[in-house]
Amino acid sequence: MKTYQQLLFEIGVDPFKIAGKPAWTESLSTMLFDLQGGGLKNIMIPLSPAIMKRIWPKPVRTTVFHLTDFTGLGILKGMQGGKKSISAFFNMDAMVIQTGIKSEGGYIIEMDADILIASQDDLSSQPDKTGRRWVTFQSLVNPPTDPMPGLGGGRSLMRMEKDIEKMLWKIIKTHSEYPNQTPTEVEIAWTELGDERQNYKQILGLIIKDYLDGMEAVMKKNSRVLGNLLTAYTKKRIAEPDPDSGERPMWDELVVNNFTIKMVHVSPEFSSDFEDDEDIDGFPFKLYDDVGDMTDYIDRKIQRIKL
């Protein structure tokens, strides 16, 4: 059985690309109401650095890596120390690095960063047009080895799910044009509210504000369970094998911000471009003759992390 990442990899999804518009960028007015037939499990949870800083003032900070191209390095340089988040990793298969290198990769950026969420598998975190990242509630609930992998929150998040449902009903009753005619199923009523108010930008803005405020309150109420869940993988940093195939995920996913670039690692395809340089865009760098040496360096660095 193919892992979820392998399926994404085969169709060309690159969650680590940063040059230009991030993958899957979508407006909040579309993203928040599109449950894709999955009910509350597909409701979106904000990984807003501002929200998370208020709930968990002391984030986990450690060494992480990011795969990008030369243009992406320039963008990352300007994002240092900022609130906007990016995807990063602890572990990545050499084949993924090699294929990314041959397309629009070639540079692995080593950085220190605050970790907002860490998963042994790709969670498909999705940025909105402001750069704020989101994950589905399903990504928090599902076990790591599920075909749609998650953090394994399971039953521990049942109270949070009920709190989300109450929050949505409050918003629906407040902003629906016909509050006494809403469907009895919250997921249907929520989707219809989005369709109903899509052309009323001012009201839609109020709905989104209430959603962000309400979700922050829900996250704060469930902060003990949720906080442990979001960062538990930073202590392990080793993916569990798939119970059927025995295969491990091809990469893990971290959502990070407030990062500082420490070093640029350059693939064999581009090493010759910098043989006579003292730095790359102001950063120290290391050139490689083999991609395997890059993964070996990452493995050694990650194994030495102490949290």
Buried (B, 14 or more C-beta within 10 A) or exposed (E): EEBBBBEBBEEEBBBBBBBEEBBBBBEBBEBBBBBEEBBBBBBBBBBBBEBBBEBBEEBBBBBBBBBBBBEBBEBBEEBEEEBBBBBBBBBBBBEBBBBBBEEBBBBBBBBBBBBBBBBBBBBBBBBBEEBBBBBBBBBBBBBBBBEBBBBBBEEBBEEBBEBBBEBBBEBBEEBBEEEEEBEEEBBEBBBBBBEBBEEEEEBBEBBBEBBBEBBBEBBEBBBEBBBEBBBBBBEEBEBBEBEEEEBBBBBBBBBBBBBEBEBBBBBBBBBEEBEEEEEBEEBEBBBBEEBEBBBEBBEEBBEEEEE
